[in-house]
Amino acid sequence: MAKVAVIIPAAGAGQRFGGNVKKPFAQIDNRPIFIRTIELFISRPDVCQTLLTVAPEDYDVVKEKYAANIMFMGVKLVRGGAERYESVQAALAEVDEAAELVCVHDAVRPCVLDTWIDQVFEEATKSGAAILAAPLAGTIKRVAESGAIDETVSRAGLYEAQTPQVFRRDLLE
């Protein structure tokens, strides 16, 4: 069983989400979404480390407000960057040497089944990289600059990339 470090990016602005709270800190049943997401990974025997990246301006607040949760769950808190890749890069620099694979999973995606995680981890162990993806179900249109519909695009072979996304450590580095 390959050892996996899990990076949970929670540094995004969540501009499309709206509201007066950033999406990772929104509550579901009186608990922040990012806590529910972390719970997907912390008890797995193949996970050797969990890292949570937050925006620099949120770091002190998260460290203070959620210290008990983070310490109890064994999560390493990392200052993220302005862009997602910068947050992943910052966390990657903190990944434990024991990790053979690195999983990146969005903090705002708590509704992932254990079997899906198992399948992505298993495929990444075999091939070096794997992502969770769903076939497109909606009707896809190609639109001209004018706003007029040019064509209906076939969904055949099209998938929406989701997370977790798992990579052999050296590939991600």
C-alpha positions as CSV (number, residue, x, y, z in Angstrom):
1,M,0.0,0.0,0.0
2,A,1.5,3.3,-1.1
3,K,1.8,6.0,1.5
4,V,-0.2,9.2,0.5
5,A,0.2,12.8,1.6
6,V,-3.1,14.7,1.1
7,I,-3.0,18.4,0.3
8,I,-6.3,20.2,0.9
9,P,-6.3,23.7,-0.7
10,A,-8.6,26.1,1.1
11,A,-7.0,29.4,0.1
12,G,-9.3,30.3,-2.7
13,A,-11.4,33.5,-2.6
14,G,-14.6,31.6,-3.6
15,Q,-15.8,34.6,-5.7
16,R,-18.5,32.5,-7.5
17,F,-19.9,31.3,-4.1
18,G,-20.9,34.8,-2.9
19,G,-22.1,35.5,0.6
20,N,-20.1,37.0,3.5
21,V,-18.0,33.9,4.3
22,K,-15.4,32.1,2.2
23,K,-16.6,28.8,0.9
24,P,-14.3,26.5,2.9
25,F,-15.6,28.2,6.1
26,A,-19.3,27.9,5.2
27,Q,-21.1,25.7,7.7
28,I,-22.8,22.4,7.0
29,D,-24.7,21.1,10.1
30,N,-22.7,23.6,12.2
31,R,-19.3,22.5,11.0
32,P,-17.1,24.2,8.4
33,I,-16.9,22.4,5.0
34,F,-13.1,22.1,5.2
35,I,-13.4,20.0,8.4
36,R,-15.8,17.6,6.8
37,T,-13.5,17.3,3.8
38,I,-10.4,16.6,6.0
39,E,-12.4,13.8,7.7
40,L,-12.5,11.9,4.4
41,F,-8.8,11.3,4.7
42,I,-7.5,11.4,8.3
43,S,-8.5,7.8,9.3
44,R,-7.3,6.1,6.1
45,P,-4.4,3.7,6.7
46,D,-2.7,4.7,3.4
47,V,-2.6,8.5,4.3
48,C,0.6,9.4,6.1
49,Q,0.0,13.2,6.2
50,T,-2.7,15.8,5.7
51,L,-1.9,19.4,4.9
52,L,-4.4,22.2,4.8
53,T,-3.5,25.4,2.9
54,V,-5.3,28.6,3.7
55,A,-4.9,32.1,2.4
56,P,-2.2,34.1,4.2
57,E,-4.8,36.5,5.6
58,D,-6.8,33.6,7.0
59,Y,-3.8,31.7,8.5
60,D,-3.9,33.2,12.0
61,V,-7.7,33.1,12.3
62,V,-7.7,29.4,11.3
63,K,-4.8,28.6,13.6
64,E,-6.6,30.2,16.5
65,K,-10.2,29.3,15.8
66,Y,-9.7,25.7,14.6
67,A,-6.5,24.8,16.6
68,A,-8.2,22.0,18.5
69,N,-9.6,20.4,15.4
70,I,-6.4,20.7,13.4
71,M,-4.2,19.3,16.3
72,F,-6.7,16.5,17.1
73,M,-6.8,15.5,13.4
74,G,-3.0,15.8,13.0
75,V,-3.3,18.3,10.2
76,K,-0.4,20.5,9.2
77,L,-1.5,24.1,8.5
78,V,0.3,25.8,5.5
79,R,0.1,29.4,4.2
80,G,-1.2,29.2,0.7
81,G,-0.7,31.6,-2.2
82,A,-2.7,33.9,-4.4
83,E,-3.3,31.1,-6.9
84,R,-4.1,27.5,-6.4
85,Y,-0.8,26.2,-7.9
86,E,1.0,28.4,-5.4
87,S,-0.9,26.9,-2.5
88,V,-0.2,23.4,-3.7
89,Q,3.5,24.3,-4.2
90,A,3.7,25.6,-0.7
91,A,2.2,22.4,0.8
92,L,4.3,20.2,-1.5
93,A,7.4,21.7,0.1
94,E,6.1,20.4,3.5
95,V,5.2,16.9,2.4
96,D,6.7,14.1,4.5
97,E,9.5,12.1,2.9
98,A,7.5,8.9,3.5
99,A,4.9,9.9,1.0
100,E,5.1,8.1,-2.3
101,L,1.9,9.7,-3.7
102,V,0.5,13.2,-3.3
103,C,-3.3,13.7,-3.4
104,V,-4.7,17.2,-4.0
105,H,-8.4,17.5,-3.0
106,D,-10.4,20.7,-2.8
107,A,-11.4,21.8,0.7
108,V,-15.0,22.4,-0.6
109,R,-15.6,18.9,-1.8
110,P,-16.8,16.9,1.2
111,C,-19.2,14.7,-0.8
112,V,-16.8,12.0,-2.1
113,L,-17.3,8.4,-1.5
114,D,-14.6,6.2,0.1
115,T,-14.8,3.8,-2.8
116,W,-14.0,6.7,-5.2
117,I,-10.9,7.7,-3.2
118,D,-9.9,4.0,-3.1
119,Q,-10.1,3.7,-6.9
120,V,-8.2,6.9,-7.5
121,F,-5.5,5.9,-5.0
122,E,-5.2,2.4,-6.5
123,E,-5.0,3.7,-10.1
124,A,-2.3,6.3,-9.1
125,T,-0.3,3.5,-7.5
126,K,-0.4,1.5,-10.7
127,S,0.0,4.3,-13.3
128,G,1.6,7.2,-11.4
129,A,-1.3,9.6,-11.7
130,A,-5.1,9.5,-11.6
131,I,-8.0,11.9,-11.1
132,L,-11.7,11.6,-10.2
133,A,-13.7,12.6,-13.2
134,A,-17.4,12.4,-14.2
135,P,-18.8,12.1,-17.7
136,L,-20.5,15.3,-18.9
137,A,-24.3,15.0,-18.7
138,G,-25.4,18.4,-19.8
139,T,-25.9,19.7,-23.3
140,I,-22.7,21.6,-24.4
141,K,-23.0,24.5,-26.8
142,R,-20.2,26.3,-28.7
143,V,-21.1,30.0,-28.7
144,A,-19.8,32.7,-31.0
145,E,-18.5,36.1,-29.7
146,S,-21.9,37.6,-30.7
147,G,-23.6,35.2,-28.2
148,A,-25.2,33.1,-31.0
149,I,-25.0,29.3,-30.7
150,D,-22.7,27.9,-33.4
151,E,-23.2,24.2,-32.6
152,T,-24.1,21.6,-30.1
153,V,-20.9,19.8,-29.1
154,S,-20.9,16.0,-28.7
155,R,-20.4,14.9,-25.1
156,A,-18.8,11.6,-26.2
157,G,-15.5,11.1,-24.5
158,L,-15.8,14.4,-22.4
159,Y,-15.4,14.3,-18.7
160,E,-15.4,16.9,-16.0
161,A,-12.2,16.8,-13.9
162,Q,-12.8,16.6,-10.2
163,T,-10.8,15.9,-7.1
164,P,-9.1,14.0,-5.6
165,Q,-6.2,14.2,-8.1
166,V,-3.3,11.9,-7.1
167,F,0.2,11.9,-8.5
168,R,3.4,10.0,-7.9
169,R,5.4,12.5,-5.8
170,D,8.2,13.0,-8.3
171,L,5.7,13.7,-11.1
172,L,4.0,16.5,-9.2
173,E,7.3,18.0,-8.0
